Amino acid sequence: MATVREATLELFRAHGMTTIFGNPGSTELPMLANLPDDFTYVLGLQEQAVVGMADGYAQASGKPTHVNLHTAPGVGNAVGAICTARANKAPLVITAGQQVRAQVTHEALLTNRDATIVPQPYVKWSHEPPRPQDVPGAIGRAIHHARLAPRGPAFVSIPMDDWDAEADEDRAVHARRRVVGDRAVPDPAELVQLASLLDSARSPALVAGPDVDASGGWNAAVALAEKQRLPVWGPPYTATSRIGFPEGHPNFQGVLPPAIGPLADTLKGHDVVLVVGMPVFLYYPYLPGPLLAAGTTLVAITSDPDEAARAPMGDALVGDVALALQELVELVGQSDRHAPDPRPDPPEPPDQDPMSGSAAMAALADAWPDGAVAVAEAPSSTAALRNRLRLSKPGSYYQTGSGGLGFAISAAVGVQMAQPDRPVVCVVGEGSAHYGITALWTAVAYKVPVTFLVLRNDEYMILKWFAAFEQVDGVSGLELPGLDTAAVAAAYGMPARDVWGREELAGALREAIAAEDGPRLVQARVASGMWLE
Ligand SMILES: Cc1ncc(C[n+]2csc(CCOP(=O)(O)OP(=O)(O)O)c2C)c(N)n1
C-alpha cells in the first residue's frame, strides 16, 4: 500500500512537477526525506526569494510549479511574493507544513493558526485537507486551480504527520490521471461582431498586454495588427508583468501612461480600442478625467472573468487570448488604412559622469545578444530599458506585475533554470535588489548563469520623483548611502564588478553574459534622475 507521500510524489511526477522550490523547516522534513533522484530541490534562503524564483520558473516554463514553505512564519514571509505571483498569473502550487494533527487544536509551537487564511486574498484556492488521505486529491485540485485561467497561486497546508499515513489508492489514482482542459474560445457570434467593429472602424488601435505572451498569442497579435494596420500600445510600465507585442515592430507606438486622464487622452482619436490580455486598466497614480474620450469604444479580450467584470468601462469577451486572436485574424478583412508611423530611434544618451540610466541602458543594448531575456526591476530606468532594447521575441521580458519589489532578482534565477538556452539578464536598482538579495546565493550554489546588472544611484530615485509629483517635501528614508551590492554578491560567492562608464559597462556585460559556468554581477554607477525618453 502506498503512503500519502508516495502517492503525492507520483501526482507531481504525472504533472511534470519534479522541481521543488523551497525553504525547509522541521514541519516539512517528512515530505523532503529521501526525495527520489528524479526530483530536484532548489533551496532559497528566504521565502520571498523562494516564491520569486518559482514564479519566474513557472512563467518561463509555462508549467505549474511546486513551492514548499515552512509553516506560519514561512508562509507569512512569502505573502508579498505571493501577491506578486497572483498579479503575474504565475501557476504556483504552494504547499506548507503544519503541526501534527494531534497538536493543532491546542496550538503547539509551529501551528499554522488559521492556515488557509494566511495567504489570502492572493491565492485562488486555500485548503487544509480534513484527512491525511485527502492530501493527494487536494494537491491535485491545487494544480488544476493554479493552471486554469486565470493562472495563479493555490495553497495547501499539510499536517506533518500526514505523509506517512496510508493513501486512498482509488482516489490517488484518479487525482493523478485527471486532465482538465481550459482553452475556451469566446462566443463565436461575439467574435464576428468584434471583427466587423474593427473592419468598419475609422481609426482602431490595439493595446496588447502580458497574457498575449503567456497564452502564446504573440504571432496572432502581430498578424492582427498588420492585417488591420493597427497602431499598438503596451500597458503602462508600472503595470505589466510581460511584453505582449514586439517592441521593435513598426506598428508599436510605446506604452500607455499610467493614470486615467493621460491614458484616455493618448487613446483619443481612436474610435475603437481593442485591449487584449490585460486588465482595463491598472491605473496609478490618481489623475482623474473621463475614462475614455467621447467617441471611443473599448472592447477587451481576457481569459479572466474577474478582469472582465471589474473593468470600469467598455465591453469584454472572455476566453483564451491566443485562440481568440487567432479567430479574429481569420474574421477581419485586410485593411487599406494607412499603416502607423514607426517610433523614432532612441536619442543619444547625455554624456555625463556618472553615466545616466539611459547611457547604462544603451550599454546594455550594445551588449545584448540575440534571444536574451530581460528580468527588470529598475524603476527609474525601466522606460530607457524598454526603449533601448525594444525586445521583439516572445518570452523575453518579465517584471513584477504587482508593483511589489523583490521579484526580479529571484525570478531571474527561475527564468534561467526554465530557459537554459537563453541568456538571462536581470536589470535591477540597488534598492530593489535587496528585497530578494538572497536569491544570489541560490544562483551561485546551483550555477545558474544569470547576469545581474545592478544600477547604483545611492537612492530610491523613483520615490523622490513621486515625492515631487505628490508635492510632499522632506521625506525621510530615500537615501541609500554605502550600499555596495557588488560586495554583497562577492560575499555570496559571486564574481562581481563595479563599473563607471558606458564603454566599460558594455564590455563588462559582454563578459558576464558570455560566462556559462555560473552567475556574474555587474554594478554600474549611475546618476540621479528619472530616465524617461
Ligand atoms: C515590497 C515593496 N516595498 C516597497 C516598495 C516601494 N518602492 C517602490 S520603488 C522603490 C525604490 C526602488 O529603488 P531602486 O531599486 O534603487 O530604483 P530607483 O528608483 O533608484 O531607480 C520603493 C522602495 C515597493 N514597491 N515594494
Ligand as a Chemical Component Dictionary entry (heavy atoms), coordinates in Angstrom:
data_LIG
# 
_chem_comp.id                   LIG 
_chem_comp.type                 NON-POLYMER 
_chem_comp.pdbx_formal_charge   1 
_chem_comp.three_letter_code    LIG 
# 
loop_
_chem_comp_atom.comp_id 
_chem_comp_atom.atom_id 
_chem_comp_atom.alt_atom_id 
_chem_comp_atom.type_symbol 
_chem_comp_atom.charge 
_chem_comp_atom.model_Cartn_x 
_chem_comp_atom.model_Cartn_y 
_chem_comp_atom.model_Cartn_z 
_chem_comp_atom.pdbx_ordinal 
LIG C1  C1  C 0 7.891  45.336 -1.379 1  
LIG C2  C2  C 0 7.963  46.793 -1.695 2  
LIG N1  N1  N 0 8.358  47.678 -0.751 3  
LIG C3  C3  C 0 8.455  48.987 -1.049 4  
LIG C4  C4  C 0 8.111  49.459 -2.288 5  
LIG C5  C5  C 0 8.149  50.940 -2.593 6  
LIG N2  N2  N 1 9.145  51.277 -3.622 7  
LIG C6  C6  C 0 8.812  51.454 -4.913 8  
LIG S1  S1  S 0 10.083 51.866 -5.856 9  
LIG C7  C7  C 0 11.144 51.872 -4.553 10 
LIG C8  C8  C 0 12.576 52.258 -4.721 11 
LIG C9  C9  C 0 13.349 51.466 -5.724 12 
LIG O1  O1  O 0 14.677 51.882 -5.676 13 
LIG P1  P1  P 0 15.774 51.354 -6.654 14 
LIG O2  O2  O 0 15.570 49.924 -6.942 15 
LIG O3  O3  O 0 17.121 51.731 -6.139 16 
LIG O4  O4  O 0 15.498 52.082 -8.035 17 
LIG P2  P2  P 0 15.482 53.635 -8.449 18 
LIG O5  O5  O 0 14.157 54.168 -8.017 19 
LIG O6  O6  O 0 16.619 54.296 -7.756 20 
LIG O7  O7  O 0 15.609 53.573 -9.920 21 
LIG C10 C10 C 0 10.480 51.509 -3.383 22 
LIG C11 C11 C 0 11.148 51.384 -2.062 23 
LIG C12 C12 C 0 7.652  48.502 -3.231 24 
LIG N3  N3  N 0 7.273  48.853 -4.469 25 
LIG N4  N4  N 0 7.605  47.188 -2.918 26 
# 
loop_
_chem_comp_bond.comp_id 
_chem_comp_bond.atom_id_1 
_chem_comp_bond.atom_id_2 
_chem_comp_bond.value_order 
_chem_comp_bond.pdbx_ordinal 
LIG C1  C2  SING 1  
LIG C2  N1  SING 2  
LIG C2  N4  DOUB 3  
LIG N1  C3  DOUB 4  
LIG C3  C4  SING 5  
LIG C4  C5  SING 6  
LIG C4  C12 DOUB 7  
LIG C5  N2  SING 8  
LIG N2  C6  DOUB 9  
LIG N2  C10 SING 10 
LIG C6  S1  SING 11 
LIG S1  C7  SING 12 
LIG C7  C8  SING 13 
LIG C7  C10 DOUB 14 
LIG C8  C9  SING 15 
LIG C9  O1  SING 16 
LIG O1  P1  SING 17 
LIG P1  O2  DOUB 18 
LIG P1  O3  SING 19 
LIG P1  O4  SING 20 
LIG O4  P2  SING 21 
LIG P2  O5  DOUB 22 
LIG P2  O6  SING 23 
LIG P2  O7  SING 24 
LIG C10 C11 SING 25 
LIG C12 N3  SING 26 
LIG C12 N4  SING 27 
# 
